[in-house]
Amino acid sequence: MRTTSCPQCGMSAAEFGESGQLGCAACYRVFKETLVPLFKQIHGNEFHRGKIPVSDPSRQQARRELIDLRRALKKAVGQEAYEQAAKLRDRINELERGSERRHVVHG
């Protein structure tokens, strides 16, 4: 995978490879060379025809915050700043729990 990163959300090719999740809509263009073969393999077509996401700016903001927090957590662990890492982990869990609750209520 190339060392490309998304100009909109900052997700790198390595992060996409590790998580399998894209950071934003722009990632589809940035990682097109990787995604097209995956779509063909998984869906039998090069286009993904999934559900249309609800346009909710707060969800996009939360997703960006999660990406930033995960990067900061990885950095804190690498620097052995475990107290800071624990705080970041707790914030990530808090955001993820909130996201799950909104999904159940609105989904």
N, C-alpha and C positions, 0 to 999 in steps of 0.2 A: 504494500500500500504506500502511496506517495506521502510526503510530509506536508500535504495541503491542509489548510485549516479554513473554516468558514469565516468570511469577513463580517458576517452579521452577529453570530453568537460566539465565535471563537473556537468551536469544537474542532479538534484535530482529527486527522485520519486515524491516528492510533487510538484516540478515545472512542471513536465510532467503532473501530475494530474490537475494542474491549467490551463495550456496552451493547453494541448492536442497535443502539437507539440514536436517532438524529436529534440535534439540539434545536433546530428550527426549520422552517420551510425552505430557506435558502440552502440548507445542507443538501437538498435533493439535487440542486444544480451543481454544487461543489463536488459531491461524491458520485456524480452520475455514472462515471466509468466503473465504479464498484457496484452500484445499485442495479444497473441494467441486467448484468448477468445473474444477480441474485433474484430479481423479479422474474426473469425467464425461468430460472430453476424452480422457484417456489410457486409462482402463479401460472406458469406456462405462457406468459406474456410479458413484454417489457414494461408494461404500465400497471401500476397498482391502482385498483379501483375499490378502495375501502370507503369507510364512512367519511362524510364531510365533517371536519371538526367545527365545533361551535366557536365562533370568533369571540373570544373573551380575553381582553387585554390582561386581566389579572392572572389568568392561567399562564399566559406567555411570560409575564414578569416572574411568576413563581418558578417556572421552568428554567429561566435564565439564572435566577438566584440559586437554584439547586445545582446547576452546572458550575457556577462560581464557587459555591460552598464545597462541592466535591473536589474541585481543583485545590482549594485552600486546605482541605483536609489532607489530601495526598501530600501536599508540600509540608504541612505541619508534622505529619508522621515521619516524613523523610528527614526533617530537622530535629526529630525526637522531642518536639514541643507537645507532649502528650496532654497536658491540661488544656491547651488551646484546641487540640484535636478532639478532645472529649466534648468541648463546647460546640464545635462545628458539627460533630456527629449528632449531638442532641438537637441542634437547629435543623439539620437535614431530616431527622426522624419526625420532628414537629411539622415541617412543611409537607412531608410525604403523608403523614396521617391526615392532615387537613385536606390534601388533594384527594385522598381516598374517600373522605366524608363527603366532599363536594360531588365526587363521581357517583356515589350511591344516591345522594339526594337528587341530582340533576340528570344522572345517566339513565 
